[in-house]
Every structure is written in C-alpha cells, then in structure tokens.
C-alpha cells in the first residue's frame, strides 16, 4: 500500500512546477493539466514501485547473493510458478499488478504526446518496461524478468485500447461536427 506521505512527496514538485509554468504562460486548461499530470504520475508510480519497492518479501537471491539469479530470460517461467503457487495472492499481485502498473502509461501517452498508433504504444510500453527491468538488476533487490516485460507491455497496450474506447465514446457523444441524419420528405 502506498503511504500518504509518499504521495504528497511526489505531488509537491509537480504542483510547484505546474504553478510556475501557469504563472509564466498565464493559461490554464483542465484537459491539458490532466494529460500532463496523468503522464507524470504514471511514470513516477512505475519508477517508485519498481525501483524502490516496498519490502513485501525477501527473495532467495537476496539471501544467497547469487547475481545470476537476478535474471530470468525464460518466457512464462515466472508466470507459471506464480500460477502454481500455494498462495493465490502471489499470482494476483505479481501478474495483475504488472499489467495494472503500465495501464496508465498506455492511456496517458496518446493524450500527452498525440501518439495514436497501436504499435508505437506497444513499443513505448516495451521500451519503458525494458528500461525499468535493466535498472532493477543494479538495485540487487529486484530482478530482470522477461515475464515482467510481457505483462507490462500488455498493460500499456490495454491502457491504449481503453484510451481509444473512452476517446471514441467521448467523440461520438460530444462531437459538434457530427452530422445528424436528415429527415427525408416525400
């Protein structure tokens, strides 16, 4: 669970930055602030949970000091071990958590940077996840896992699909240029 003081600590720099920018440019757009804020907080959230995780459990490689155990390059190995784990919450927390973690990123990238190509979001989700996984190797608390790459990329992809669905629903409902069907007279 994320502590309130952590949220406040992450929000303060953003609020200060946005107030200064708004004071300089003297313009305010709620949609613009939402787009920028969602992207910022999704990146900060990913960074804080993956590189500075909460000590929920001690991994075996931390006790033994075996650096080679910090890398899993076998697809579905971790997913399979988590699905067969005696505690269902392990699978839920790791599998669903990895997907949910990257969904806001997939949702916010098209809003923030006007990138609307599915393959581009998949690439950016994969690249961001790869960057995080490589950085985790050097923390010696976390590990590089190809399954995390797949789940994180899936999460970014789902986030983009949700963005498209919400965007399509919003445009069809609020589009002032949408032509109404004309009544035919006989």
C-alpha positions in Angstrom: 0.0 0.0 0.0 1.3 3.4 -0.8 1.7 5.8 2.1 0.1 9.2 2.1 3.5 10.9 2.8 4.9 9.3 -0.3 2.1 10.6 -2.5 2.5 14.1 -1.0 6.3 14.0 -1.5 5.8 13.1 -5.2 3.0 15.6 -5.8 4.8 18.7 -4.3 7.4 19.0 -7.1 4.7 18.6 -9.7 2.4 21.2 -8.2 5.2 23.7 -7.8 6.3 23.1 -11.4 2.8 23.5 -12.8 2.1 26.7 -10.8 5.3 28.3 -12.1 4.5 27.3 -15.7 1.0 28.5 -15.3 2.2 31.8 -13.9 4.6 32.3 -16.7 2.3 31.4 -19.5 -0.9 32.7 -17.9 -3.0 30.0 -19.4 -5.0 27.2 -17.8 -6.6 24.2 -19.4 -8.0 21.5 -17.2 -7.7 19.0 -20.1 -4.0 19.9 -20.6 -3.2 19.7 -16.9 -5.0 16.3 -16.7 -3.0 15.0 -19.7 0.4 16.2 -18.3 -0.4 15.1 -14.7 -1.6 11.6 -15.7 1.6 11.0 -17.7 3.8 12.4 -14.9 2.2 10.4 -12.1 2.1 7.2 -14.2 5.9 7.4 -14.8 6.6 8.3 -11.2 4.3 5.5 -10.0 6.1 3.0 -12.2 9.5 4.3 -11.1 8.7 4.2 -7.4 7.1 0.8 -7.3 9.7 -1.0 -9.4 13.0 0.6 -8.4 12.1 1.4 -4.8 9.6 -1.3 -3.9 8.1 -2.0 -0.5 9.8 -4.8 1.3 6.9 -7.2 0.9 9.1 -10.3 0.9 12.7 -11.3 0.8 13.7 -13.1 -2.4 16.1 -16.1 -2.3 18.7 -14.4 -4.5 19.0 -11.6 -1.9 19.9 -14.1 0.8 22.4 -16.1 -1.2 23.9 -13.1 -3.1 23.8 -15.0 -6.4 23.7 -12.3 -9.1 22.9 -14.8 -11.8 19.5 -15.4 -10.1 18.7 -11.8 -10.8 17.8 -12.6 -14.4 15.0 -14.7 -15.9 15.1 -15.0 -19.7 12.7 -17.9 -20.0 9.2 -16.7 -21.1 6.3 -17.8 -18.9 8.6 -19.3 -16.2 7.7 -16.8 -13.5 4.1 -16.6 -14.6 3.8 -20.4 -14.4 5.5 -20.6 -11.0 3.2 -17.9 -9.7 0.1 -19.6 -11.0 1.0 -22.8 -9.3 2.0 -21.1 -6.0 0.1 -22.1 -2.9 -0.9 -18.5 -2.2 -3.2 -17.1 -4.9 -2.4 -13.6 -3.9 1.2 -14.1 -5.1 -0.1 -14.7 -8.6 -2.7 -11.9 -8.4 -0.2 -9.3 -7.0 2.5 -10.1 -9.5 0.6 -10.9 -12.7 -2.3 -8.5 -12.4 -0.1 -5.9 -10.7 2.4 -5.8 -13.6 -0.5 -5.3 -16.0 -2.2 -2.6 -14.0 1.1 -0.8 -13.3 1.5 0.1 -17.0 -2.1 0.7 -18.0 -2.0 4.4 -17.0 1.1 4.8 -19.2 -0.6 3.3 -22.2 -3.6 5.6 -21.5 -1.6 8.8 -21.0 1.0 8.6 -23.8 -1.6 9.3 -26.6 -3.1 12.1 -24.6 0.2 13.7 -23.7 2.2 13.2 -27.0 -0.6 12.7 -29.5 0.7 9.3 -30.5 -2.2 7.2 -31.7 -0.6 4.2 -33.3 -1.0 0.9 -31.5 2.4 -0.4 -32.5 4.0 2.9 -31.1 2.3 2.4 -27.7 3.4 -1.2 -27.7 7.0 -0.2 -28.4 7.0 2.6 -25.8 5.5 0.3 -23.2 8.0 -2.4 -24.0 10.9 0.1 -24.0 9.9 1.6 -20.7 9.5 -1.8 -19.2 12.9 -2.9 -20.6 14.5 0.2 -19.1 12.9 -0.5 -15.7 13.9 -4.2 -15.8 17.6 -3.3 -16.7 17.7 -0.7 -13.9 16.3 -3.3 -11.5 19.4 -5.5 -12.0 21.5 -2.9 -10.4 19.4 -2.5 -7.3 20.1 -6.1 -6.2 16.6 -6.1 -4.6 14.7 -6.7 -7.8 15.3 -8.9 -10.8 15.2 -8.7 -14.6 12.3 -10.9 -15.7 11.1 -11.4 -19.3 7.7 -12.2 -18.0 7.5 -8.7 -16.5 8.4 -7.3 -19.9 5.5 -9.2 -21.5 3.0 -8.3 -18.7 4.0 -4.6 -18.6 3.7 -4.3 -22.4 0.3 -6.0 -22.2 -0.7 -3.4 -19.6 0.4 -0.5 -21.8 -1.5 -2.0 -24.7 -4.7 -2.4 -22.6 -4.3 1.2 -21.4 -4.1 2.3 -25.1 -7.2 0.3 -26.0 -9.1 1.8 -23.1 -7.9 5.3 -24.2 -9.3 4.6 -27.7 -12.6 3.3 -26.3 -13.0 6.4 -24.0 -11.9 8.7 -26.7 -14.3 7.2 -29.3 -17.2 7.3 -26.8 -16.4 10.9 -26.0 -16.2 12.0 -29.6 -19.4 10.3 -30.6 -21.3 11.9 -27.8 -19.7 15.4 -27.8 -18.7 15.9 -31.4 -20.2 19.2 -32.6 -19.3 18.3 -36.2 -21.1 15.0 -36.3 -23.8 15.2 -38.9 -27.2 14.2 -37.9 -29.2 12.2 -40.4 -31.5 14.3 -42.4 -35.2 13.5 -42.5 -36.4 12.7 -46.0 -39.5 14.4 -47.2 -41.8 12.7 -49.6 
